Amino acid sequence: MAKNVRAKGKISLTSYFQQFKLGEQVCLVADSAVHKGLFHGRFYGKPGIVKAKRGRCYEVEIKDIKMLKTLVVHPVHMRRMK
């Protein structure tokens, strides 16, 4: 969970305030500078689909082995899939 030396410091506001559409595919990548809306470490790097918005966070549905699980994740910890 440690950041690279050159990546330490304030977080970028563009990643903090980014918006996602429902049904959009995202990848879960934790930012250790923000602890709010952080998911469990076993889901790091997993792809998911945005299902709903809950306050500032989003509900992301991921597939964990065979089960579908819903996580509440802050947008700082999400990256768009290309």
C-alpha positions as a Markdown table, in Angstrom:
| # | Residue | x | y | z |
|---|---|---|---|---|
| 1 | Met | 0.0 | 0.0 | 0.0 |
| 2 | Ala | 3.0 | 2.3 | 0.0 |
| 3 | Lys | 3.3 | 4.9 | -2.8 |
| 4 | Asn | 6.3 | 5.5 | -5.0 |
| 5 | Val | 8.5 | 8.4 | -3.7 |
| 6 | Arg | 7.6 | 10.7 | -6.6 |
| 7 | Ala | 3.8 | 10.0 | -6.2 |
| 8 | Lys | 3.6 | 11.0 | -2.5 |
| 9 | Gly | 1.9 | 14.2 | -1.4 |
| 10 | Lys | -1.4 | 15.7 | -2.2 |
| 11 | Ile | -3.9 | 13.7 | -4.3 |
| 12 | Ser | -5.0 | 15.0 | -7.6 |
| 13 | Leu | -8.4 | 16.7 | -7.5 |
| 14 | Thr | -9.4 | 15.4 | -10.9 |
| 15 | Ser | -9.3 | 11.8 | -9.6 |
| 16 | Tyr | -11.0 | 12.8 | -6.4 |
| 17 | Phe | -14.0 | 14.5 | -8.1 |
| 18 | Gln | -14.3 | 12.2 | -11.2 |
| 19 | Gln | -17.7 | 11.1 | -12.3 |
| 20 | Phe | -18.8 | 7.7 | -13.5 |
| 21 | Lys | -21.8 | 6.7 | -15.5 |
| 22 | Leu | -24.0 | 3.7 | -14.5 |
| 23 | Gly | -22.9 | 0.5 | -16.3 |
| 24 | Glu | -19.4 | 1.8 | -16.9 |
| 25 | Gln | -16.5 | -0.6 | -16.5 |
| 26 | Val | -13.9 | 0.3 | -13.9 |
| 27 | Cys | -10.8 | -1.2 | -12.3 |
| 28 | Leu | -10.2 | -1.1 | -8.6 |
| 29 | Val | -6.9 | 0.5 | -7.7 |
| 30 | Ala | -6.4 | 1.7 | -4.1 |
| 31 | Asp | -4.9 | 5.1 | -3.3 |
| 32 | Ser | -3.3 | 4.8 | 0.1 |
| 33 | Ala | -3.6 | 8.6 | 0.8 |
| 34 | Val | -7.4 | 8.3 | 1.1 |
| 35 | His | -8.9 | 5.9 | 3.6 |
| 36 | Lys | -12.5 | 6.7 | 2.9 |
| 37 | Gly | -14.3 | 4.3 | 0.6 |
| 38 | Leu | -11.4 | 1.9 | 0.6 |
| 39 | Phe | -12.2 | -1.7 | -0.4 |
| 40 | His | -10.6 | -4.9 | 1.0 |
| 41 | Gly | -7.1 | -5.7 | -0.3 |
| 42 | Arg | -8.2 | -8.9 | -2.0 |
| 43 | Phe | -10.1 | -6.9 | -4.6 |
| 44 | Tyr | -7.1 | -4.9 | -5.7 |
| 45 | Gly | -6.9 | -4.7 | -9.6 |
| 46 | Lys | -10.2 | -6.4 | -10.1 |
| 47 | Pro | -12.5 | -5.1 | -12.9 |
| 48 | Gly | -16.1 | -4.2 | -12.1 |
| 49 | Ile | -19.3 | -2.5 | -13.2 |
| 50 | Val | -20.7 | 0.7 | -11.7 |
| 51 | Lys | -24.3 | -0.1 | -10.6 |
| 52 | Ala | -25.4 | 2.9 | -8.5 |
| 53 | Lys | -24.2 | 6.0 | -6.7 |
| 54 | Arg | -24.3 | 6.2 | -2.9 |
| 55 | Gly | -23.4 | 9.6 | -1.6 |
| 56 | Arg | -20.0 | 10.5 | -2.8 |
| 57 | Cys | -19.1 | 6.8 | -3.5 |
| 58 | Tyr | -20.3 | 4.3 | -6.1 |
| 59 | Glu | -21.6 | 0.8 | -5.8 |
| 60 | Val | -19.3 | -1.5 | -7.9 |
| 61 | Glu | -20.3 | -5.0 | -8.7 |
| 62 | Ile | -17.4 | -7.4 | -9.1 |
| 63 | Lys | -17.2 | -11.1 | -9.7 |
| 64 | Asp | -15.3 | -12.9 | -6.9 |
| 65 | Ile | -14.7 | -16.5 | -8.1 |
| 66 | Lys | -18.4 | -17.5 | -8.8 |
| 67 | Met | -20.3 | -14.9 | -6.7 |
| 68 | Leu | -21.2 | -11.4 | -7.6 |
| 69 | Lys | -20.3 | -8.9 | -4.8 |
| 70 | Thr | -21.2 | -5.3 | -4.4 |
| 71 | Leu | -18.6 | -2.9 | -3.0 |
| 72 | Val | -19.0 | 0.7 | -2.0 |
| 73 | Val | -15.9 | 2.5 | -3.4 |
| 74 | His | -14.8 | 6.1 | -3.4 |
| 75 | Pro | -14.0 | 7.4 | -6.9 |
| 76 | Val | -10.3 | 8.0 | -5.9 |
| 77 | His | -9.9 | 4.2 | -5.9 |
| 78 | Met | -11.4 | 3.6 | -9.4 |
| 79 | Arg | -9.9 | 3.8 | -12.8 |
| 80 | Arg | -11.7 | 3.7 | -16.1 |
| 81 | Met | -11.2 | 0.6 | -18.3 |
| 82 | Lys | -10.2 | 1.2 | -21.8 |
